[in-house]
Amino acid sequence: MYRGTPAARRQALAGIVGRCAEAERRLDASADGFRRLRGLEQGVGAALGVAEARFRELTGRTAAAEAVLAELRARYAAPASATVTGYVEQAKDRLVFATVQLNQARQADDSGRPGEAARRLRTAEGAVAQAAVFVGTVRRTADELREAAGLVPAALTGAEAALAPLRATAGTGGGDLAHVLRADAVLSSVRQEVTSGRPYDPVGVLRRIVAALPSSDPARSGVLAAAARLTAGSATAAAADFVATHRGAVGAVARTRLAEAHRLLADGDSAAADALALEARALAEQDVRVRGNPYTPAPAGTGASRPAPAAGTAGAVLGGIVPAEDPENAHPAGFTGRAGGSGTPPA
């Protein structure tokens, strides 16, 4: 997090705005080249075929992810799969939306409307890509839990070894005694949980073991360092996937926390990265709750009517993949341009 003076903060933000404006200018200048590269102005036939094949392949992977998620729920405690709760359903929702867009792209292409066909195709590709993120996250979570479960016994042994020197001097007073007592309580609780025969959350258990030792402790190396990297990497990846699939609703604060978590993880500061990634995910989820469903019925008694959106449209708006009707001169459809997200309530 940036902690400079107000003036330095304003200067940094101005620099960010300037770089974003320059990036937008360069993208606009390259837009025609990208369109020519894909050849969409001459028709979407080839690209549409690729998208449809990707759609079919992902439909099969979504069914497999459903079985993986069911296995996670049976094998581990509920918190272990909490970060991917509803992801299979959301993947299916994006695929339903992609179906509509692919069909409309095909119809527009057949009717000689290449601009509309290209826009529908790009939207379908975005929906398929987000469905792939949801499905991939379920698979990655299963792999992380399996790896964490295998690491728990060694992490417990490593934590005990790291505490041994502190126990030797704990009777002399100072902070060592309190530290040892707290760590012993955590490790005892973890051992009881792991040996109880009941399902538990391996990543959560590793996080507790790692937190039992201060991040500055030189003993936090080897297996404990591996455990810290696993938990931080898991939290950062989970937050990144959530932001990527809900980008239409997630605000700047959550994104900033996530970017900082990535930086800290790359720098080897696993403890700080883990904390910021968890905070980023919580803020992003809050943003989505605040935004709510972008398509709600008109208030009773107003006489207003709203056409029913296409299947999957609400999720696609949350995902930030619904295009504007005039993509050259408008932002993608979303939450009617309201301000909001991560610490700023909607207008």
C-alpha positions in Angstrom: 0.0 0.0 0.0 1.1 3.5 -0.8 1.8 5.5 2.4 3.5 8.7 1.2 2.4 12.3 2.0 -0.9 13.6 0.5 1.1 15.6 -2.1 3.2 12.7 -3.1 0.1 10.5 -3.3 -1.6 13.0 -5.6 1.6 13.2 -7.8 1.7 9.4 -7.9 -2.0 9.2 -8.9 -1.5 11.8 -11.5 1.3 9.8 -13.0 -0.9 6.7 -13.0 -3.7 8.6 -14.8 -1.2 9.9 -17.4 0.2 6.4 -18.1 -3.3 5.1 -18.5 -4.2 7.8 -20.9 -1.1 7.1 -22.9 -1.9 3.4 -22.9 -5.4 4.1 -24.2 -4.1 6.4 -26.9 -1.6 3.7 -28.1 -4.3 1.1 -28.1 -6.7 3.3 -30.1 -3.9 3.9 -32.6 -3.4 0.2 -33.0 -7.1 -0.7 -33.2 -7.3 -0.8 -37.0 -4.2 -3.0 -37.1 -5.7 -5.5 -34.7 -8.9 -5.6 -36.7 -7.0 -6.2 -39.9 -4.9 -8.9 -38.2 -7.9 -10.9 -37.2 -9.7 -10.2 -40.6 -13.0 -9.7 -38.9 -14.1 -7.0 -41.2 -14.1 -9.5 -44.0 -16.2 -12.0 -42.0 -16.0 -13.9 -38.8 -16.3 -17.4 -40.3 -12.9 -18.8 -39.4 -12.7 -17.1 -36.0 -16.3 -18.2 -35.2 -15.4 -21.8 -35.9 -12.5 -21.6 -33.5 -14.7 -20.0 -30.8 -17.4 -22.7 -31.2 -14.8 -25.5 -30.9 -13.4 -23.9 -27.8 -17.0 -23.6 -26.4 -17.6 -27.3 -27.0 -14.4 -28.3 -25.3 -15.0 -26.1 -22.3 -18.6 -27.5 -21.9 -17.0 -30.9 -21.3 -14.5 -29.5 -18.9 -17.3 -27.8 -16.9 -19.0 -31.1 -16.3 -15.7 -32.5 -15.1 -15.2 -29.5 -12.8 -18.6 -30.2 -11.2 -17.4 -33.7 -10.2 -14.1 -32.2 -8.9 -16.0 -29.7 -6.8 -18.3 -32.4 -5.4 -15.2 -34.4 -4.4 -13.7 -31.4 -2.6 -16.8 -30.9 -0.6 -16.8 -34.6 0.4 -13.1 -34.7 1.3 -12.4 -31.4 3.0 -14.1 -29.0 5.4 -16.4 -26.4 3.9 -13.9 -23.5 4.1 -11.5 -25.4 1.8 -13.8 -25.0 -1.2 -15.4 -21.8 -0.1 -13.4 -19.7 -2.6 -14.9 -21.6 -5.5 -18.4 -22.0 -4.3 -20.8 -21.3 -7.2 -18.0 -21.3 -9.8 -19.4 -24.2 -11.8 -22.8 -22.5 -11.9 -21.1 -19.3 -13.0 -19.2 -21.1 -15.7 -22.4 -22.6 -17.0 -24.0 -19.1 -16.9 -21.2 -17.6 -19.0 -21.5 -20.5 -21.5 -25.2 -19.9 -21.8 -24.5 -16.3 -22.6 -21.8 -17.4 -25.1 -24.3 -19.6 -26.8 -26.6 -16.7 -27.5 -23.7 -14.5 -28.7 -22.3 -17.2 -31.0 -25.7 -17.8 -32.5 -26.2 -14.0 -33.1 -22.7 -13.7 -34.5 -23.4 -16.5 -37.0 -26.7 -14.9 -38.0 -25.1 -11.5 -38.4 -22.3 -12.9 -40.5 -24.7 -14.8 -42.7 -26.8 -11.6 -43.2 -23.8 -9.5 -44.2 -23.4 -7.5 -41.0 -19.7 -8.0 -40.3 -19.4 -5.2 -37.7 -22.2 -6.7 -35.5 -20.9 -10.2 -36.1 -17.4 -9.2 -34.9 -18.9 -7.5 -31.8 -20.9 -10.6 -30.9 -18.0 -12.9 -31.5 -15.7 -10.8 -29.2 -18.4 -10.9 -26.5 -18.7 -14.7 -26.9 -15.0 -15.1 -26.7 -14.9 -13.1 -23.5 -17.7 -15.2 -22.0 -15.9 -18.5 -22.9 -12.6 -17.1 -21.5 -14.2 -16.3 -18.2 -15.9 -19.7 -18.1 -12.4 -21.2 -18.5 -11.2 -19.2 -15.6 -14.0 -20.5 -13.3 -13.3 -24.1 -14.4 -9.6 -23.8 -14.1 -9.8 -22.3 -10.7 -11.7 -25.3 -9.4 -9.0 -27.6 -10.8 -6.2 -25.5 -9.4 -7.9 -25.4 -5.9 -8.1 -29.1 -5.9 -4.4 -29.4 -6.7 -3.5 -26.8 -4.0 -5.5 -28.6 -1.3 -3.8 -31.9 -2.2 -0.4 -30.3 -2.1 -1.2 -28.6 1.2 -2.5 -31.8 2.8 0.8 -33.5 1.9 2.8 -30.6 3.4 0.9 -30.3 6.8 2.9 -33.1 8.7 6.3 -31.7 7.6 5.1 -28.1 8.4 4.1 -29.2 11.9 7.5 -30.9 12.4 9.3 -27.8 11.1 7.4 -25.5 13.4 8.2 -27.6 16.4 11.9 -27.5 15.4 11.8 -23.8 15.0 10.3 -23.3 18.4 12.9 -25.5 20.2 15.5 -22.7 20.6 12.8 -20.4 22.0 11.7 -23.0 24.5 15.2 -23.2 25.8 15.3 -19.6 26.7 11.6 -19.0 27.4 12.1 -19.3 31.2 14.3 -16.3 31.2 11.4 -13.9 30.6 10.8 -11.5 27.8 8.6 -12.0 24.8 9.9 -15.6 24.1 7.6 -17.2 26.7 4.4 -15.5 25.4 5.5 -16.4 21.8 6.0 -20.0 22.7 2.7 -20.3 24.6 0.8 -18.8 21.7 2.6 -21.0 19.1 2.0 -24.2 21.3 -1.7 -23.4 21.5 -1.9 -23.1 17.7 0.1 -26.2 16.9 -1.9 -28.2 19.5 -5.1 -27.1 18.0 -3.9 -28.0 14.5 -2.7 -31.5 15.6 -6.1 -32.2 17.1 -7.9 -31.1 14.0 -5.6 -33.0 11.6 -5.8 -36.3 13.7 -9.5 -36.1 14.5 -10.5 -38.1 11.4 -12.9 -35.3 10.4 -12.5 -33.2 7.2 -10.3 -30.1 7.6 -9.0 -27.3 5.3 -5.4 -28.1 4.5 -4.6 -24.6 3.2 -6.2 -23.0 6.2 -4.2 -25.3 8.5 -0.9 -24.4 6.8 -1.8 -20.7 7.2 -2.2 -21.2 10.9 1.0 -23.1 11.3 3.0 -20.4 9.4 1.3 -17.6 11.4 2.4 -19.3 14.6 6.0 -18.1 13.9 6.8 -14.5 13.3 7.6 -13.6 9.6 11.0 -12.3 10.7 12.0 -15.6 12.4 15.1 -16.9 10.6 13.8 -20.4 11.3 11.0 -19.8 8.8 12.8 -21.5 5.9 12.6 -24.8 4.2 9.3 -26.5 4.6 7.8 -23.5 6.5 8.9 -21.1 3.7 7.3 -23.5 1.2 4.1 -23.6 3.2 4.0 -19.8 3.3 4.5 -19.5 -0.4 1.7 -22.0 -1.0 -0.8 -20.2 1.1 0.1 -16.8 -0.3 0.1 -18.1 -3.9 -3.2 -19.7 -3.3 -4.8 -16.6 -1.9 -3.3 -14.3 -4.6 -4.4 -16.6 -7.5 -7.9 -16.9 -6.0 -8.3 -13.1 -5.7 -6.9 -12.6 -9.2 -9.4 -15.1 -10.7 -12.3 -13.5 -8.8 -11.4 -10.0 -10.0 -10.9 -11.2 -13.6 -14.4 -12.8 -13.7 -16.2 -10.0 -11.9 -14.3 -7.0 -13.4 -17.4 -5.1 -14.2 -18.1 -4.6 -10.5 -14.7 -4.7 -8.8 -13.4 -1.3 -7.8 -9.9 0.3 -7.7 -9.1 -0.4 -4.0 -9.5 -4.2 -4.4 -7.4 -4.1 -7.6 -4.7 -2.0 -5.9 -4.5 -4.5 -3.0 -4.2 -7.3 -5.5 -1.5 -5.7 -7.5 0.5 -5.1 -4.3 0.0 -8.7 -3.3 1.4 -9.8 -6.6 4.4 -7.6 -6.1 5.1 -8.8 -2.5 4.7 -12.4 -3.6 7.3 -11.9 -6.4 9.6 -10.2 -3.8 9.3 -13.2 -1.5 7.3 -11.5 1.2 4.7 -14.3 1.5 3.1 -13.2 4.8 2.4 -9.7 3.6 1.2 -11.0 0.2 -1.1 -13.5 1.8 -2.7 -10.8 4.0 -3.2 -8.4 1.1 -4.6 -11.0 -1.2 -7.2 -12.0 1.3 -8.1 -8.4 1.8 -8.3 -7.9 -1.9 -10.7 -10.8 -2.3 -12.9 -9.6 0.6 -13.1 -6.1 -0.9 -13.8 -7.5 -4.4 -16.7 -9.6 -3.0 -18.0 -6.6 -1.2 -18.0 -4.6 -4.4 -20.0 -7.3 -6.1 -22.5 -7.4 -3.2 -22.9 -3.6 -3.3 -23.4 -3.6 -7.1 -26.0 -6.4 -6.8 -27.9 -7.6 -9.9 -27.7 -5.0 -12.7 -31.0 -6.2 -14.1 -33.8 -5.8 -11.6 -37.5 -5.5 -12.2 -39.0 -2.0 -12.4 -40.5 -0.8 -9.1 -44.1 -1.8 -8.7 -46.6 0.9 -9.6 -44.3 3.0 -11.7 -45.8 1.8 -15.0 -42.3 1.3 -16.3 -41.4 -1.9 -18.1 -38.0 -3.4 -18.9 -37.3 -6.0 -21.5 -36.1 -9.3 -20.1 -32.3 -9.6 -20.7 -30.9 -12.5 -22.6 -29.9 -15.5 -20.6 -26.7 -15.0 -18.7 -26.6 -11.3 -19.3 -26.5 -10.3 -15.6 -23.4 -12.5 -15.0 -21.8 -11.1 -18.2 -22.3 -7.6 -16.9 -20.6 -8.5 -13.7 -17.8 -10.0 -15.8 -17.5 -6.8 -17.8 -17.9 -8.5 -21.1 -21.2 -7.0 -22.4 -20.2 -4.7 -25.3 -21.7 -1.3 -25.9 -24.0 -0.9 -28.9 -21.5 1.5 -30.4 -18.1 0.0 -29.4 -16.1 2.8 -31.1 -17.6 5.6 -29.0 -18.9 4.1 -25.8 -17.8 2.0 -22.8 -19.0 -1.6 -22.4 -22.5 -1.9 -20.9 -22.4 -2.2 -17.1 -23.9 -0.6 -14.1 -25.2 2.5 -16.0 -22.0 4.3 -15.4 -22.4 4.6 -11.6 -19.4 5.3 -9.5 -18.6 2.7 -6.8 -16.5 -0.2 -5.8 -14.0 -0.9 -3.1 -14.7 1.8 -0.6 -16.7 4.2 -2.8 -20.5 3.6 -2.5 -22.5 3.7 -5.7 -23.9 7.1 -6.6 
